[in-house]
C-alpha cells in the first residue's frame, strides 16, 4: 500500500484516540437492526488495531461506551455489553500472542458484574505486554474524570493552591503515564468531541471521517495520519519559533 510508504517517512503518532461512531445508523441504512452494526463494528476494531500495529502506533484509545450511552434502550445496552465482554474474553489468546496490552478508563464498576470480571481478567493477563496498549473507554465521561481527579487532590489535603497545576491534574487522571493523543479521529461525519478526553486532547489534531465506523478501514486510518503529518503543530508558538528549533 503506497500510503504506508508515505506515512512511514514522516512522524507516526504515538497515541491515537478514536470516537467510533455510526454503528447503528450504518446497520439501519442496510435494513438491519442496530445490533448488527455493533457486531460489524467489533470486526473493525480488530482491523484497526492490526493496522496501527503495522506502523508502530504505541497507544490506541477507543471510545467504546460513554456514560451518556446508559440512556439508550435497555435491551440495546445489554446486547452491547454482552458483545463487548464476550469478544474480549474470546480474543484473550490473540492479545497475548500479539503482545497487546488491554487497559480501561471510565467507571468499569457501572458494568454488569460478569462483564467486569471477564474484562478485568484479560486486563490482568495482558499487563506485561508491550507491543501496543489499547485503552477501552467504558462508561466514560471526561468531565467526570476531571471531577474525580480534583476530588482526589482535595482528599489528600496536602497541596497549597500554588502547587495545583497541570501536571498535578494530569497525575490524577486515569490516563496518567500515557502520552496525550497527538491525533483524535471521529467517524460517521459528526464533528464534535462528545465528552471524550477533554483534558488530554488540548493540543491534539482532529480528523473527522465521513465513513461510519463499520466502513472505517486501514486506508482511512493511514489517510488520517497522512493528513496529521501535513499539519504544523505549534502548541501556541509561531511558525518562526518552531523553525528555529
C-alpha positions in Angstrom: 0.0 0.0 0.0 1.6 3.3 -1.2 0.0 5.2 1.6 2.0 3.2 4.2 5.3 4.2 2.4 4.2 7.8 2.5 3.4 8.0 6.2 6.3 5.9 7.4 8.6 8.6 6.0 7.0 11.0 8.5 6.3 11.1 12.2 3.8 8.4 13.3 1.6 9.5 16.3 2.5 7.5 19.4 -1.1 7.8 20.6 -4.3 7.9 18.5 -7.7 8.3 20.1 -10.9 7.3 18.2 -14.5 8.1 18.7 -16.1 5.0 17.0 -19.4 6.4 15.8 -22.1 5.3 13.4 -22.6 1.5 14.0 -26.4 1.8 14.5 -27.0 4.1 11.6 -24.8 2.0 9.3 -26.9 -1.1 10.1 -30.3 0.7 9.6 -29.2 2.0 6.2 -28.8 -1.6 5.2 -32.2 -2.7 6.6 -30.6 -4.4 9.6 -31.1 -3.9 13.3 -28.7 -1.7 15.2 -27.0 -4.6 17.0 -25.8 -5.9 13.6 -23.9 -2.7 13.2 -22.3 -3.1 16.6 -21.1 -6.7 15.6 -19.6 -5.3 12.4 -18.0 -2.5 14.5 -16.2 -5.1 16.6 -14.6 -6.5 13.5 -13.5 -3.1 12.5 -11.8 -2.7 15.9 -9.5 -5.6 15.2 -8.7 -4.4 11.7 -7.7 -1.0 13.0 -5.6 -2.4 15.9 -3.7 -4.6 13.3 -3.3 -1.6 11.0 -2.0 0.6 13.9 0.5 -2.1 15.0 1.9 -2.3 11.4 3.1 1.3 11.7 4.2 1.0 15.3 1.5 3.1 17.0 2.0 2.6 20.7 -1.3 3.6 22.2 -4.8 3.4 20.9 -7.7 4.8 22.9 -11.2 3.7 21.7 -14.4 5.3 22.9 -16.4 2.1 23.4 -19.3 3.1 25.7 -19.9 6.5 27.2 -21.8 7.3 30.5 -24.4 9.0 28.3 -24.9 5.7 26.4 -26.7 4.4 29.5 -29.7 6.4 28.3 -30.2 4.1 25.3 -32.8 1.4 25.3 -32.0 -1.3 27.9 -32.1 -4.2 25.5 -29.5 -2.5 23.3 -27.3 -1.7 26.2 -27.5 -5.3 27.4 -26.5 -6.7 24.0 -23.7 -4.2 23.5 -22.1 -5.1 26.9 -22.5 -8.8 26.3 -20.9 -8.5 22.9 -18.1 -6.4 24.4 -17.2 -8.7 27.3 -17.5 -11.9 25.3 -15.4 -10.6 22.4 -12.6 -9.5 24.8 -12.6 -12.9 26.6 -12.7 -14.9 23.3 -9.7 -13.0 22.0 -7.6 -13.4 25.1 -5.1 -15.6 23.3 -5.0 -13.1 20.4 -4.0 -10.3 22.8 -1.3 -12.5 24.4 0.1 -13.8 21.1 0.4 -10.3 19.6 1.6 -8.7 22.8 -1.4 -6.4 23.1 -1.9 -4.8 26.5 -5.6 -4.0 27.3 -6.5 -1.3 29.8 -9.7 0.5 30.6 -10.7 4.0 31.5 -14.1 5.2 32.8 -16.1 3.6 35.6 -16.0 -0.1 34.9 -17.9 -0.7 38.1 -21.0 0.6 36.3 -20.9 -2.5 34.1 -22.6 -5.8 35.0 -20.6 -8.0 37.4 -19.8 -10.7 34.8 -18.6 -8.1 32.3 -16.4 -6.6 34.9 -14.9 -10.0 35.7 -14.2 -11.0 32.1 -12.7 -7.7 31.2 -10.5 -7.4 34.4 -9.2 -11.0 33.8 -7.9 -10.0 30.3 -6.6 -6.7 31.6 -4.6 -8.5 34.3 -3.3 -11.2 31.9 -2.0 -8.7 29.4 -0.5 -6.2 31.8 3.1 -7.2 30.8 2.5 -6.9 27.0 4.3 -4.1 25.3 3.7 -4.1 21.5 0.6 -1.7 21.8 -1.6 -0.6 24.6 -5.3 -0.4 23.9 -7.4 1.8 26.3 -11.1 1.0 26.2 -13.2 3.9 27.4 -16.1 2.2 29.2 -18.9 4.1 31.0 -16.5 7.0 30.3 -17.1 10.7 30.8 -14.2 13.2 30.5 -16.0 15.7 32.7 -16.4 13.1 35.4 -12.8 12.0 35.1 -11.6 15.6 35.7 -14.0 16.0 38.6 -12.7 12.8 40.2 -9.1 13.9 39.7 -9.9 17.2 41.6 -11.7 15.2 44.4 -8.6 13.0 44.8 -6.4 16.1 45.1 -8.7 17.7 47.7 -8.9 14.5 49.6 -5.1 14.4 50.1 -5.3 17.8 51.8 -1.5 18.4 51.4 -1.3 20.8 48.5 -1.1 24.6 48.5 -3.1 26.4 45.9 0.1 27.4 44.2 1.0 23.7 43.8 -2.1 22.8 41.9 -1.0 22.9 38.3 -1.5 21.0 35.0 1.0 18.2 36.0 -0.8 17.5 39.3 -4.2 17.3 37.5 -2.7 15.0 34.8 -1.2 12.8 37.5 -4.7 12.1 38.9 -6.3 11.3 35.6 -6.9 7.7 34.5 -4.6 8.1 31.6 -1.6 9.1 33.7 1.7 7.8 32.3 0.1 7.5 28.9 1.1 10.3 26.5 -1.7 12.6 25.3 -3.1 11.8 21.9 -1.4 13.5 19.0 -4.4 12.6 16.8 -8.1 12.3 17.5 -10.3 10.6 14.9 -14.1 10.7 14.8 -16.1 8.6 12.3 -19.6 9.0 10.7 -19.2 12.6 9.7 -20.1 14.1 13.1 -17.9 17.0 14.2 -18.0 17.1 18.0 -15.9 15.7 20.8 -18.8 14.2 22.9 -17.1 14.5 26.3 -14.1 12.4 25.3 -10.6 13.1 26.7 -11.3 16.8 27.0 -8.1 17.4 29.1 -5.9 15.1 27.1 -6.7 16.4 23.6 -5.9 20.1 24.4 -3.4 20.1 21.5 -4.5 17.0 19.5 -5.0 17.3 15.8 -8.6 16.4 14.9 -9.7 14.3 11.9 -13.3 13.8 11.0 -14.1 10.9 8.7 -17.3 10.7 6.8 -17.2 6.9 7.0 -19.3 5.2 9.6 -17.3 3.0 11.9 -18.1 -0.4 10.3 -16.7 1.1 7.0 -13.6 2.6 8.6 -10.6 0.7 7.4 -6.8 0.7 7.4 -6.5 3.0 4.4 -8.7 5.6 6.1 -6.6 5.4 9.3 -3.5 5.9 7.2 -5.1 8.8 5.4 -5.9 10.4 8.8 -2.2 10.0 9.8 -1.1 11.4 6.4 -3.3 14.5 7.0 -1.9 14.8 10.5 1.7 14.8 9.1 0.9 17.7 6.8 -0.2 20.0 9.7 2.1 22.2 11.7 1.9 21.6 15.4 2.8 24.9 17.0 1.5 24.5 20.6 0.8 28.2 20.7 4.1 29.3 19.3 4.8 30.9 15.9 6.0 29.1 12.8 9.3 31.0 13.1 9.8 29.8 16.6 9.2 26.2 15.5 11.6 26.5 12.6 14.4 27.8 14.8 14.5 24.5 16.8 
